[in-house]
Amino acid sequence: MPARVCRSLAWLWLSLAACTSACSPLPPRTIQDDHMASMVRNALLDSRRLNLSRIDVSVEDGVCYLSGEASSGESKIEAEALASRVPGITQVVNKLEVQP
Amino acid sequence: MRPGPLVLFFTAGIVVAADCGAAEDRVLWQAGGFLDLSYGLDFNHPDNHRWRSKETTHRTDELAPQMGYLYVEKDPTRSSRWGMEWAFQGGNDTTSLVPREAPMGGADILRHVARANLSYLAPIGTGLTLTGGIFRGFKNYESYYAKSNYNYTRAYLTDYNPNFMLGVGAEYDVTDAMEVGLFVVNEYQYLAHANDQPSYALSFEWRASKHLTTYQNLYYGPDQGATSVRFWRAFSDSTLEWRGEDLTLALSYDVGTERIADQAGGPRAFWMASALFSQYHLAGPWSIAVRPEVFWDRNGRMTQFQQMIWANTATLEYKRHVGAHEAIVRLEHRYDESTGKEGGFFINGLGRNGQPRLTAGQQVVWLSVVWAFDY
């Protein structure tokens, strides 16, 4: 393998290691987090509103992160409201981008 | 490009900002960005580092800033009806946004403007959203930006879709589960200027059931100097999505055609593509995605080469949030094969004619990091 490639790969792996180390103080994802994320996804699927089904849901230590795209401002607000009603969710961080 | 329209948009943006009213507007203002860095290890090791026929992630065997993106947006709602979007971008993935043929004046600068639009939610029926400026193109299943997708590299189908539009549009929620849109736009490639005639696009989305959604986009208009209807381009993009709690499947199919005006007899060009998107959430921050695809460019109208490409992409994703920040790390394997009269991918070394050698298969392993922040 060319030396140039080896150097680039080594740089990349070092960066990844540094990033992982920086993230290590984060609380571990728990089974309860996964269960709550599933409940939020189900709540969004159950909603009749268009495109709430395409939202990415992640729960870490009780905090629900919504990311991806919503079709309208109302959809974005409704997604946050649905997520906040799931038992165990302490906070909703709404990062949905509305794409007109 | 004349500065007048940009000044107008900035001024209108100030007006939109002044329209802020209810507390919920806090939710509707959003700003942020992301940085997309990656390294693609190409086992062909082409001397020119080029991924032939690819519009995004087209540099391999080098650490590349594929995309940097900053945005601010205000979403229109019933309580605050004006909206706006401003976004700026840079990186390798913006270079292919400048059309090879008939780019408009200032295209090399405008490729850095990802969004510049105003929108208004008119009190008509359930709400008619009017938008003008530079806005997102077809709502096809995969985004132009890797941040939003299941896989890191984009499908050829995504690369050759109208990912950006310049013009005006209207979207209407027929019901909570159905939306239609009509757009009058510049051209298929938003930074092209082959003629002065507008083109037309139609979009339709329908949430048929809890798990099933269908998307349909249509384009029709002149994309050549000859503007006779005989030479107009017709394009269709269709997607059917099934989404469960942890598994999502989506099948997309594209077909396009137009008569080539500058060739004798005006022969008909034809291209077709299909991709199956899938993602399974394993546990916690881990997901896997697999995407087989095919792209047939019968006349070389899209990729510049008459070829049939099939590919398979497998991606392992780790996604983690840190407050307003988000890190997405992906390890991806991709195999592409190109056949046909002008098919092939670059491989190291030169051929007898002094040009880079070509080979049918290409295998690339990607490691990517996307760091995003949203406030």
Contacts between the chains, C-beta under 8 A, distances in Angstrom:
chain1	res1	chain2	res2	distance
A	2	B	45	7.4
A	5	B	41	6.9
A	5	B	61	6.5
A	8	B	39	6.0
A	8	B	61	7.9
A	8	B	62	7.0
A	8	B	63	5.3
A	9	B	39	7.1
A	9	B	41	7.3
A	11	B	63	6.9
A	12	B	39	5.2
A	12	B	63	6.6
A	12	B	367	5.7
A	15	B	369	7.3
A	16	B	329	6.8
A	16	B	367	7.5
A	16	B	369	7.3
A	19	B	327	6.6
A	19	B	329	7.6
A	19	B	369	7.1
A	23	B	320	6.0
A	23	B	322	7.0
A	23	B	327	7.2
A	26	B	320	7.0
A	26	B	322	6.8
A	29	B	283	7.9
A	29	B	284	3.7
A	29	B	285	6.1
A	33	B	284	7.2
A	34	B	283	6.0
A	34	B	284	6.2
A	38	B	245	5.1
A	38	B	246	7.2
A	41	B	245	5.2
A	41	B	246	8.0
A	42	B	245	6.1
A	45	B	210	5.5
A	45	B	211	6.9
A	45	B	243	6.8
A	45	B	245	7.5
A	46	B	210	6.7
A	48	B	176	4.8
A	48	B	177	5.6
A	48	B	207	7.2
A	49	B	176	5.0
A	49	B	177	7.3
A	49	B	207	7.9
A	50	B	173	7.3
A	50	B	176	6.4
A	50	B	177	5.3
A	50	B	178	6.9
A	50	B	179	5.7
A	50	B	205	6.0
A	50	B	206	7.9
A	50	B	207	5.0
A	50	B	213	7.6
A	51	B	205	7.0
A	51	B	207	7.4
A	51	B	213	7.4
A	53	B	207	7.0
A	53	B	211	7.7
A	53	B	213	6.2
A	53	B	241	7.7
A	53	B	243	4.9
A	54	B	213	7.8
A	54	B	241	7.7
A	54	B	243	7.4
A	58	B	285	7.3
A	58	B	319	6.5
A	58	B	321	6.1
A	60	B	320	7.5
A	60	B	321	5.8
A	63	B	321	7.7
A	65	B	321	4.7
A	65	B	326	7.4
A	67	B	326	6.7
A	67	B	374	7.6
A	68	B	148	6.3
A	69	B	143	7.9
A	69	B	148	6.8
A	71	B	179	6.5
A	71	B	205	7.6
A	72	B	75	7.3
A	72	B	77	7.9
A	72	B	127	7.7
A	72	B	129	7.2
A	72	B	173	7.4
A	73	B	28	5.2
A	73	B	75	3.6
A	73	B	76	6.0
A	73	B	77	3.9
A	73	B	83	7.4
A	73	B	121	7.8
A	74	B	77	6.1
A	74	B	78	7.3
A	76	B	27	7.0
A	76	B	28	7.3
A	76	B	75	6.5
A	77	B	24	6.4
A	77	B	27	6.1
A	77	B	28	7.9
A	77	B	77	7.5
A	80	B	27	7.0
A	93	B	321	7.2
A	93	B	323	7.8
A	93	B	324	7.3
A	94	B	27	6.4
A	95	B	30	7.7
A	95	B	32	7.4
A	95	B	324	7.8
A	95	B	326	7.5
A	95	B	374	4.0
A	97	B	30	6.8
A	97	B	71	7.8
A	97	B	73	6.9
A	97	B	374	7.8
A	98	B	28	7.9
A	98	B	73	6.9
A	98	B	75	4.2
A	98	B	83	7.7
A	99	B	135	7.9
A	99	B	136	4.9
A	99	B	139	7.0
A	100	B	76	7.8
A	100	B	83	6.7
A	100	B	85	7.0
A	100	B	117	6.9
A	100	B	119	4.7
A	100	B	129	5.9
A	100	B	131	4.6
A	100	B	135	5.9
A	100	B	136	7.4
A	100	B	169	7.9
A	100	B	171	7.1
